[in-house]
Amino acid sequence: MEKATFAAGCFWGIEAAFREVEGVISTRVGYTGGSVPNPSYKEVCTGRTGHAEAVEITYDPQIVSYEQMLDIFWNIHDPTTSNRQGPDVGTQYRSAIFYHDKKQKEIALSCLHKLQQSGKFKAIVTEIEPASEFYPAEDYHQQYFEKMGICSSGKCGWK
């Protein structure tokens, strides 16, 4: 099993999209990329902790590749808006790839370069940085869409 960590706006929708992917073993939403240890949702929402709302994904690379995970990431949010996704504004909603090893970094940089060359997006602002401590969000945030009845059994219609 391997881990992938992505930030692309509010973590609820990102988590729901990845929970539908064959080969994804588990997901958890939380906070990463900041300087405050063990932050709360309320603290992260101030934008002063430096953390991004993110999803940490455990997946089976024999079933789904990191490249496929990145393809999903690029297609479920707008990587051209700085510190914003839809109505959510602030550094906690930034677009970021948190790589867990050198191979993930190289793949992420290569995919970013190819996507920029493709002309699909004007100017991609997605940050690519090493994974740091991941702090799980409060329980009520985990699988939020499923808990709220927006999705059933992990099916939200993202595909």
C-alpha positions in Angstrom: 0.0 0.0 0.0 1.1 3.6 -0.7 -0.1 7.0 0.4 -1.0 10.1 -1.6 -1.9 13.4 -0.1 -3.7 16.2 -2.1 -5.3 19.6 -1.3 -7.8 21.0 -3.7 -10.2 23.2 -1.8 -12.7 21.9 0.8 -11.6 18.4 1.8 -15.1 16.9 1.8 -15.5 16.8 -2.0 -12.0 15.7 -2.6 -12.4 12.8 -0.2 -15.7 11.7 -1.8 -14.2 11.7 -5.3 -11.2 9.5 -4.2 -13.4 7.1 -2.2 -15.0 6.1 -5.5 -11.7 5.0 -7.1 -11.0 1.3 -7.4 -7.8 0.6 -5.6 -8.3 3.2 -2.9 -8.2 1.4 0.4 -9.0 4.3 2.8 -9.2 8.0 3.0 -9.0 10.5 5.8 -9.4 14.3 5.7 -7.2 16.6 7.7 -4.6 19.3 7.8 -1.1 19.4 6.5 1.6 21.8 5.2 1.4 24.3 8.2 3.4 25.2 11.2 0.9 24.7 14.1 1.0 21.3 15.7 -2.4 19.4 16.0 -4.6 22.3 14.7 -8.3 22.3 15.0 -10.7 23.1 12.2 -11.5 26.4 13.8 -7.8 27.3 13.8 -7.2 26.2 10.2 -10.2 28.3 9.1 -8.4 31.5 10.3 -5.8 30.9 7.6 -3.1 31.6 10.2 -1.8 28.0 10.8 -0.4 27.6 7.2 -2.2 24.3 6.9 -4.2 23.2 3.8 -7.4 21.1 4.1 -6.2 17.9 2.5 -7.1 14.2 2.0 -4.6 11.5 2.7 -5.3 8.4 0.6 -4.1 4.9 1.1 -4.2 3.0 -2.1 -3.0 -0.2 -3.8 -0.6 0.7 -6.6 -1.2 -2.7 -8.2 -4.8 -1.5 -8.9 -4.4 2.3 -9.4 -1.2 4.1 -10.2 0.0 7.4 -8.8 -0.4 8.9 -12.3 -4.0 7.9 -12.3 -4.5 9.5 -8.9 -2.9 12.7 -10.2 -5.2 12.6 -13.2 -8.2 12.5 -10.9 -6.7 15.3 -8.8 -6.3 17.6 -11.8 -9.8 17.0 -13.0 -11.8 17.5 -9.8 -10.7 21.1 -9.1 -9.3 24.2 -10.7 -5.6 24.2 -10.3 -5.3 27.8 -11.7 -6.9 29.6 -8.8 -4.6 30.7 -6.0 -5.9 30.0 -2.5 -9.5 29.5 -3.7 -11.8 26.8 -4.9 -15.3 28.0 -5.8 -16.7 30.0 -2.8 -14.0 28.8 -0.5 -11.2 31.4 -0.1 -8.0 31.3 1.9 -4.7 29.6 2.0 -6.3 26.5 3.6 -8.1 25.9 0.2 -4.9 26.0 -1.9 -4.2 23.5 -4.6 -1.2 21.3 -3.5 0.4 17.9 -4.0 2.2 16.7 -0.9 4.6 14.0 -2.2 5.7 11.1 0.1 9.0 10.1 -1.8 11.3 11.1 -4.6 9.4 9.0 -7.1 6.1 10.8 -6.3 7.8 14.2 -6.6 9.2 13.3 -10.0 5.9 12.0 -11.3 4.0 15.1 -10.0 6.4 17.5 -11.6 6.3 15.6 -14.9 2.5 15.5 -14.9 2.4 19.2 -14.0 4.8 20.0 -16.9 2.8 17.9 -19.4 -0.5 19.5 -18.3 1.0 23.0 -18.7 2.3 22.1 -22.2 -1.1 20.7 -23.2 -2.8 24.1 -23.0 -5.7 22.7 -21.0 -5.0 25.3 -18.3 -3.5 28.8 -18.6 -1.3 29.0 -15.5 -1.3 26.2 -13.0 -0.6 27.4 -9.4 -0.6 24.0 -7.7 2.1 23.7 -5.1 4.3 20.6 -5.1 5.9 20.1 -1.7 7.1 17.3 0.6 4.5 15.7 2.8 4.8 16.8 6.4 2.9 15.9 9.5 -0.8 15.1 8.6 -3.3 15.9 11.4 -6.6 14.1 11.0 -9.6 16.4 11.1 -12.3 16.0 13.7 -14.5 12.9 13.3 -17.5 14.7 12.0 -15.5 15.8 8.9 -14.5 12.2 8.0 -16.7 10.8 5.1 -18.8 13.9 5.6 -20.8 13.6 2.3 -21.8 10.1 3.2 -22.8 11.0 6.7 -24.9 13.9 5.3 -26.6 11.6 2.8 -25.1 13.4 -0.2 -23.4 10.1 -1.2 -24.4 6.6 -0.5 -21.8 3.9 0.0 -19.1 6.2 -1.3 -20.9 6.9 -4.6 -21.2 10.6 -5.3 -21.3 10.5 -9.1 -17.9 12.1 -9.6 -16.9 9.7 -12.4 
